[in-house]
Amino acid sequence: MQLYSGPLSLFSRKVEIALNEKRLPFERVMVPFSQAAGYSPKHPVVLAANPKAQVPVLVDGDLTLFDSTLILEYLEDAYPEPPLYPGDAKMRARCRLLELEADEILLQPVRLLMYRTEPAHTDHARRQSQEADGRRAEAALKDHYGKLQAILAKKDYFCGAFSVADIALFMTLLFARRLKGPGLDAHEGLANWYVRVSKRPAVAVVAAEIAEADRVFSAPIQLT
């Protein structure tokens, strides 16, 4: 099994966590990345597999897949133990909704904070606009944190046992923290969950590698 990944690819790192949680051996191929060019030149396997030309791309024998959500669902079907989705149909649907929220809703305000990793723009008006967007993004994230706290309640993990929902939400919150977004101090249960997830070996390895990539590449950060 091969995974085409990127050092600062949030969605590739989701898949890496799942592979490691399932203890599946795989060869990781890091695609080219630089500060100046981002994810360029595009790897030929990625170009051939994904119309978006983005990682992650998973190759398992004669099957090639892209999109982190689709890959995680395939891994669960093909390699069900240990499970990363709940067995109950309704809880499994809730798990998928939480992954969707992390990837497509919660990530939207996180993207608006990316300017903080870039050199100050010489266009004063543009910088002011970015900072205004950043303030709105922080307010939106705080609102999301409160909703997530309510969903989590007193559970250790969002869907009972550790699941894809935890992987996706953790990764998005990790990127929010990297971009100097609002902290979790006002949401004790969510903060404790974040620490709990970060201590899982599969997660800790990924978090440490992202921190090292930040040190090596310095901003700007690329989300793929």
Phi, psi and omega per residue, in radians:
M1 nan 2.381 3.110
Q2 -2.163 2.472 3.052
L3 -2.153 2.115 3.026
Y4 -1.558 2.053 -2.957
S5 -2.272 3.075 3.082
G6 -2.402 2.565 -3.045
P7 -1.058 -0.562 -3.140
L8 -2.138 0.624 3.104
S9 -1.698 1.875 -3.137
L10 -0.974 -0.782 -3.021
F11 -1.293 -0.589 3.040
S12 -1.120 -0.696 -3.112
R13 -1.176 -0.531 2.997
K14 -0.978 -0.828 -3.097
V15 -1.168 -0.681 3.112
E16 -1.041 -0.749 3.121
I17 -1.058 -0.803 -3.127
A18 -1.083 -0.772 3.119
L19 -1.047 -0.750 -3.125
N20 -1.246 -0.639 3.081
E21 -1.085 -0.646 3.128
K22 -1.487 -0.004 3.109
R23 0.977 0.765 3.128
L24 -1.702 2.162 3.100
P25 -1.212 2.424 3.113
F26 -2.691 2.684 3.038
E27 -1.671 2.159 3.114
R28 -1.660 2.237 3.082
V29 -1.967 1.927 3.113
M30 -1.441 2.135 -3.134
V31 -1.339 2.788 -3.129
P32 -1.034 2.453 3.113
F33 -2.638 2.444 3.042
S34 -2.612 2.844 3.097
Q35 -1.076 -0.733 -3.026
A36 -1.291 -0.713 -2.990
A37 -1.875 -0.120 -3.055
G38 1.144 -2.434 3.127
Y39 -1.485 1.377 -3.092
S40 -2.733 2.508 -0.009
P41 -1.239 2.659 -3.114
K42 -1.216 2.399 3.126
H43 -1.179 2.394 -3.092
P44 -1.043 -0.615 3.111
V45 -1.145 -0.719 3.120
V46 -1.143 -0.752 3.108
L47 -1.054 -0.705 -3.111
A48 -1.267 -0.549 -3.010
A49 -1.565 -0.609 -2.948
N50 -2.148 2.046 3.109
P51 -1.009 -0.416 3.096
K52 -1.458 -0.157 3.135
A53 1.032 0.677 -3.090
Q54 -2.163 2.645 2.934
V55 -1.515 2.723 0.169
P56 -1.494 2.657 2.940
V57 -2.266 2.243 3.132
L58 -1.946 2.301 3.056
V59 -2.040 2.049 3.111
D60 -2.185 1.671 -3.075
G61 1.151 -2.143 -3.109
D62 -1.623 0.177 -3.139
L63 -1.897 2.271 3.070
T64 -2.157 2.232 -3.068
L65 -2.248 2.647 2.946
F66 -2.298 2.941 -3.079
D67 1.457 2.102 -3.026
S68 -1.068 -0.680 -3.126
T69 -1.124 -0.805 3.130
L70 -1.098 -0.713 3.138
I71 -1.107 -0.758 -3.132
L72 -1.122 -0.665 3.107
E73 -1.167 -0.690 3.085
Y74 -1.095 -0.794 -3.132
L75 -1.036 -0.655 3.128
E76 -1.174 -0.700 3.135
D77 -1.210 -0.754 -3.045
A78 -1.433 -0.534 -3.063
Y79 -2.367 1.317 -2.940
P80 -1.259 -0.209 -3.104
E81 -2.026 2.364 -0.217
P82 -1.246 2.598 -3.064
P83 -1.238 2.552 3.038
L84 -2.081 0.162 3.007
Y85 -2.265 2.564 3.071
P86 -1.131 2.708 3.115
G87 -1.376 -0.564 -3.135
D88 -1.239 2.363 -3.039
A89 -1.079 -0.751 -3.122
K90 -1.204 -0.731 3.122
M91 -1.165 -0.619 3.096
R92 -1.115 -0.703 3.095
A93 -1.116 -0.695 3.099
R94 -1.121 -0.663 3.093
C95 -1.051 -0.790 3.136
R96 -1.143 -0.651 3.090
L97 -1.103 -0.708 3.130
L98 -1.174 -0.647 3.055
E99 -1.115 -0.750 3.101
L100 -1.054 -0.740 3.120
E101 -1.072 -0.753 -3.137
A102 -1.091 -0.812 -2.999
D103 -1.362 -0.582 -2.961
E104 -2.085 -0.306 -3.128
I105 -1.930 -0.998 -3.135
L106 -1.120 -0.549 -3.106
L107 -1.235 -0.404 -3.108
Q108 -1.046 -0.906 3.083
P109 -1.178 -0.506 3.090
V110 -1.071 -0.722 3.128
R111 -1.042 -0.570 -3.109
L112 -1.233 -0.183 3.113
L113 -1.643 -0.035 -3.052
M114 -1.104 -0.427 3.139
Y115 -1.048 -0.397 -3.105
R116 -1.195 -0.250 3.128
T117 -1.675 -0.050 -3.045
E118 -1.807 2.744 3.026
P119 -1.011 2.578 3.135
A120 -0.996 2.264 -3.089
H121 -1.265 2.417 -3.128
T122 -1.237 -0.374 3.095
D123 -1.418 1.825 -3.048
H124 -1.044 -0.714 -3.120
A125 -1.123 -0.692 3.126
R126 -1.151 -0.727 3.126
R127 -1.092 -0.712 3.100
Q128 -1.079 -0.691 3.117
S129 -1.128 -0.727 3.112
Q130 -1.085 -0.731 -3.119
E131 -1.190 -0.617 3.073
A132 -1.149 -0.744 3.064
D133 -1.061 -0.683 3.132
G134 -1.099 -0.700 3.117
R135 -1.143 -0.705 3.097
R136 -1.158 -0.657 3.121
A137 -1.119 -0.729 3.130
E138 -1.102 -0.723 3.108
A139 -1.102 -0.719 3.126
A140 -1.125 -0.725 3.133
L141 -1.114 -0.727 3.112
K142 -1.059 -0.692 3.093
D143 -1.111 -0.767 3.098
H144 -1.068 -0.717 -3.123
Y145 -1.043 -0.733 3.120
G146 -1.093 -0.706 3.121
K147 -1.172 -0.702 3.111
L148 -1.145 -0.672 3.088
Q149 -1.029 -0.725 -3.132
A150 -1.172 -0.681 3.122
I151 -1.180 -0.738 -3.125
L152 -1.155 -0.700 -3.108
A153 0.915 -2.166 -3.095
K154 -1.849 0.254 -3.131
K155 -1.359 2.692 3.056
D156 -1.264 -0.645 -3.127
Y157 -2.348 2.810 -2.965
F158 -1.144 -0.569 -3.086
C159 -2.066 0.600 -3.112
G160 1.588 -1.513 3.047
A161 -1.520 2.844 3.095
F162 -0.985 2.339 -3.018
S163 -2.572 3.137 3.061
V164 -0.984 -0.598 3.111
A165 -1.028 -0.764 3.127
D166 -1.141 -0.706 3.133
I167 -1.059 -0.888 -3.073
A168 -1.134 -0.800 -3.121
L169 -1.151 -0.712 3.125
F170 -1.056 -0.803 -3.089
M171 -1.087 -0.720 -3.138
T172 -1.179 -0.697 3.100
L173 -1.192 -0.612 3.069
L174 -1.040 -0.766 3.127
F175 -1.191 -0.629 3.078
A176 -1.068 -0.727 3.127
R177 -1.179 -0.671 3.116
R178 -1.099 -0.538 -3.117
L179 -1.621 0.310 3.087
K180 1.053 0.656 3.039
G181 -1.317 -3.139 -3.089
P182 -1.092 2.522 3.119
G183 -1.356 3.114 -3.088
L184 -1.835 0.207 -3.042
D185 -1.022 -0.565 -3.105
A186 -1.407 -0.038 -3.089
H187 -2.284 1.417 -2.969
E188 -1.032 -0.768 -3.120
G189 -1.109 -0.740 3.118
L190 -1.159 -0.676 3.099
A191 -1.111 -0.729 3.121
N192 -1.151 -0.673 3.074
W193 -1.069 -0.769 -3.123
Y194 -1.028 -0.780 3.120
V195 -1.139 -0.745 -3.134
R196 -1.029 -0.821 -3.135
V197 -1.158 -0.713 -3.088
S198 -1.095 -0.367 -3.119
K199 -1.514 -0.163 3.078
R200 -1.168 2.317 -3.052
P201 -0.941 -0.730 -3.116
A202 -1.118 -0.586 -3.133
V203 -1.400 -0.736 -3.090
A204 -1.047 -0.684 3.124
V205 -1.073 -0.809 -3.123
V206 -1.135 -0.787 3.141
A207 -1.061 -0.710 3.133
A208 -1.161 -0.689 3.137
E209 -1.178 -0.632 3.089
I210 -1.159 -0.736 3.101
A211 -1.063 -0.694 3.107
E212 -1.185 -0.689 3.098
A213 -1.092 -0.675 3.066
D214 -1.030 -0.743 -3.113
R215 -1.150 -0.735 -3.068
V216 -1.267 -0.823 -3.004
F217 -1.591 -0.471 -3.006
S218 0.932 2.953 -3.026
A219 -1.206 2.897 0.165
P220 -1.402 2.658 3.100
I221 -1.490 2.446 3.093
Q222 -1.955 2.247 3.029
L223 -1.837 2.168 3.086
T224 -2.272 nan nan
